[in-house]
């Protein structure tokens, strides 16, 4: 009986440890996709979940339908970038430059866009529910069909914004 319990314990420990070390975390971004984005500015449908892209120059980049949930894009230059249909839930975009960016249909729920520059950006049909847009510059932005439920817009500039 003692031998059986010892074998059962060893087998259990082996299975638990092999499962723990063989699974990759589902929250990590793809190193390949990150390299591709930085080298080519082309990364449609890429997995950049939780990627750290602070101060990155991604102007004109194609990130359509990309997974950027939880990514840190603080102070990044995304002017003219194509982010249509991108998943940016919980993303950090504080002080990001998104002038003229296409974010149509993007999911920005719970994203932090504090002091972001979104002048002339296309946010039509975007999900901005619970997003923090405090002091964001949305002058001339297209917000038609956007969901702004519980969005924080304190001190935001909405001059000439389309709603």
C-alpha positions in Angstrom: 0.0 0.0 0.0 2.8 2.4 0.9 4.5 1.7 -2.5 1.2 2.4 -4.3 0.8 5.8 -2.5 4.4 6.7 -3.2 3.9 6.0 -6.9 0.6 7.9 -7.0 2.3 10.9 -5.4 5.2 10.8 -7.8 2.9 10.5 -10.8 0.7 13.4 -9.6 3.8 15.6 -9.0 5.1 14.7 -12.5 1.8 15.6 -14.2 1.4 18.9 -12.3 5.0 20.0 -13.0 4.9 19.0 -16.7 1.6 20.8 -17.2 2.9 23.9 -15.4 6.1 24.1 -17.4 4.7 23.2 -20.8 1.9 25.7 -21.1 2.7 29.1 -22.4 0.9 32.0 -20.8 -2.1 33.1 -22.8 -1.6 36.7 -21.9 1.8 37.2 -23.6 2.3 38.7 -27.1 4.0 37.0 -30.0 7.7 38.0 -30.3 7.4 37.3 -34.0 4.5 39.6 -34.4 6.3 42.4 -32.4 9.4 42.1 -34.6 7.3 42.2 -37.7 5.5 45.3 -36.6 8.7 47.2 -35.6 10.4 46.2 -38.9 7.6 46.7 -41.4 4.8 48.7 -39.7 2.5 46.0 -41.1 0.9 43.7 -38.6 -2.8 43.1 -39.4 -4.4 40.5 -37.1 -1.2 40.3 -35.0 -1.2 39.2 -31.3 0.4 42.1 -29.4 -1.6 41.4 -26.2 0.2 43.2 -23.3 3.1 44.4 -25.5 5.1 47.3 -24.2 5.3 49.9 -27.0 5.8 53.1 -25.1 7.3 55.9 -27.2 7.1 53.7 -30.3 6.9 55.4 -33.7 4.1 53.5 -35.4 2.9 56.3 -37.6 1.0 54.9 -40.6 1.2 51.3 -39.3 -1.4 48.7 -40.3 -2.7 47.2 -37.1 -6.2 46.3 -38.4 -7.9 43.6 -36.4 -4.8 43.3 -34.2 -5.0 42.1 -30.6 -3.6 44.9 -28.4 -5.5 44.3 -25.2 -3.6 45.5 -22.2 -0.8 46.9 -24.4 1.1 49.9 -23.2 1.2 52.5 -26.0 1.8 55.5 -23.8 3.5 58.4 -25.7 3.4 56.3 -28.9 3.1 57.9 -32.3 0.2 56.3 -34.1 -0.7 59.2 -36.4 -2.3 57.9 -39.6 -2.3 54.4 -38.3 -4.9 51.9 -39.4 -6.4 50.3 -36.3 -9.8 49.4 -37.7 -11.4 46.5 -35.8 -8.4 46.3 -33.4 -8.9 45.0 -29.9 -7.5 47.6 -27.4 -9.5 46.8 -24.3 -7.6 47.9 -21.2 -4.8 49.3 -23.4 -2.8 52.3 -22.1 -2.7 55.1 -24.6 -1.9 58.1 -22.4 -0.4 61.0 -24.4 -0.5 58.8 -27.5 -0.6 60.6 -30.9 -3.5 59.2 -33.0 -4.0 62.2 -35.3 -5.9 61.0 -38.4 -5.8 57.4 -37.2 -8.5 55.0 -38.4 -10.0 53.3 -35.3 -13.4 52.5 -36.9 -15.0 49.5 -35.2 -12.1 49.2 -32.7 -12.8 47.9 -29.2 -11.3 50.5 -26.8 -13.5 49.6 -23.8 -11.8 50.4 -20.5 -8.8 51.9 -22.4 -6.9 54.8 -20.9 -6.7 57.6 -23.4 -5.8 60.3 -21.0 -4.5 63.4 -22.9 -4.3 61.4 -26.2 -4.4 63.4 -29.4 -7.2 62.0 -31.6 -7.7 65.0 -33.9 -9.4 64.0 -37.1 -9.4 60.4 -36.0 -12.1 58.0 -37.3 -13.7 56.4 -34.3 -17.0 55.5 -36.0 -18.6 52.5 -34.5 -15.8 52.1 -31.9 -16.5 50.8 -28.5 -15.3 53.4 -26.0 -17.4 52.2 -23.1 -15.7 52.9 -19.7 -12.8 54.4 -21.5 -10.9 57.3 -19.9 -10.7 60.2 -22.3 -9.8 62.8 -19.7 -8.1 65.8 -21.4 -8.1 64.0 -24.8 -8.1 66.1 -27.9 -11.0 64.8 -30.1 -11.2 67.9 -32.4 -12.7 66.9 -35.7 -12.9 63.2 -34.7 -15.7 61.1 -36.2 -17.6 59.5 -33.3 -20.7 58.5 -35.3 -22.1 55.3 -33.9 -19.4 55.1 -31.2 -20.4 53.6 -27.8 -19.4 56.2 -25.1 -21.3 54.5 -22.3 -19.7 55.5 -19.0 -16.7 57.0 -20.9 -14.9 59.7 -18.9 -14.7 62.9 -21.0 -13.6 65.5 -18.3 -11.7 68.4 -20.0 -11.8 66.6 -23.4 -11.8 68.8 -26.5 -14.8 67.8 -28.7 -14.7 70.9 -31.0 -16.1 69.9 -34.4 -16.3 66.3 -33.4 -19.0 64.3 -35.4 -21.5 62.5 -33.2 
